[in-house]
C-alpha cells in the first residue's frame, strides 16, 4: 500500500480544528475553561434514539425509546405499525366481510353439490359426478371474490379453505378480522426503514412524510451520561422534563440521574452558539453569556430553543453499501420526478428539498468528515511523518 506523507504542522492544524457539534449523531463540546470534553457517537456509544410519532388517524402521539445503536428511522417504526393499522382499519373490516361472504358461498356450494374427496387422485367430485375440483379451485373461488385488499390475505384464505376441507371448520367473522390485523405486522418488518416504507405504501405515504410527522427526536447515552436532540427539536424546559419522564417510564435512566447528564446544544439566546451544560442547568436556564435570572422580567418575547427549521430524516450511513442501499428508493423517486412538478412528485416540500440536497452537509461538515477519516487512518498506521 502506498504511504502518504503529511507534515506534522498540518496534522496539528487538523487536530486543532475539531469543531463543536450539537445534535444526536456526533455531539462534541470542549469546555475551554476546564478542558472537559463532552462527546458521543450514535453508533458506538450505547445511545438510545427516542421521539414522538402519531399512532392513529387523529394523530395522537406515542413516545418511543428505540434500541441502542439504531437510527431514529428504526425507532419510529414502532409507532408506524400502529398508525398503518389504524389507517387501514376500515378497509381491513371491509376485507374481512368480503372473505366471510365468499367463504360462506363456497361452503354452501360445497354442501349443495355434495363434494367428496377421491383419495386416489386428490380431487373433489360432486355427488352426481358432473363437477371435479381440487383444493386450489376452491381457494381461487374465494380469493376471486375479494376486491378490497388492505393486506395480502391470499395465503390466509388458503389456510381457511384447507381447514374446512380437512376438518369442516368454518371461521367466525371476528376471527377473520383479527387475523387480518395480525397480517399487517406479519407482512411487514416495522423494525427496519425499508419495512416501514413498504407498509406505508399501502396507505399512500412514504417514509419521509411519516417521519416528519414526529417531534421531540433525541438520543440518550447512559454510559456517557449525555442526552441530545435534533437541532430543530431542542425542547423548552417544560417539554424536556416531560421527555425525561417518558424515557424513565420506558425503561431508560431515572429522571434524577438524567438531570445531571450533559447536553450539547445550540444556544439561540446567543445566535445559535454551540454550548453544553447539565440537563438541570438547561431547565433552569443557567448557561450561555446570560441566564434567565439576567433576562428582563418585563420582556414577553418568547425564548427560542431550537433553530426553527423543519425536521427531516437524514440517514446515518456507516459504509458505502449502506449508502447505496438507502438511496436506491430515493433515486427511483427522484428519477420519476424528472418530468413532473418537483414538489408534487416528491410528495411534499421537505421531501423535495431532501432530494435536492440529500446529504445536507455544509463545507465545514465535509471538512470535519475528511479530518475524521484522516485521523482514523493515522491510528491504523497508514501515515508517516
Secondary structure, DSSP 8 states (H G I E B T S, - for coil): ---EE--HHHHHHHHHT---B-SSSS-EEE-TTT--EEE--TTTTTEEEEEEEE-STT--EEEEEEEET--HHHHHHHHHHHHHHHHHHHHHHHHHHHHHHHHHHHHHHHHHHT-EE-TTT--EE-TTS--EE-HHHHHHHHHTT----SS--HHHHHHHHHHHHHH-----HHHHHHHHHHHHHHHS-TTSHHHHHHHHHTTT--HHHHHTT-EEEEEEETTTTEEEE-GGG---HHHHHHHHHHHHHTT---HHHHTTSEEEEEETTTTTEEEEEEHHHHHHT--SSS-GGGS-TT-------S------------SHHHHHHHHHHHHHHHHHTTTS-HHHHHSSHHHHHHHHTSS---HHHHHHHHHHHHHHHHHTT-EE-
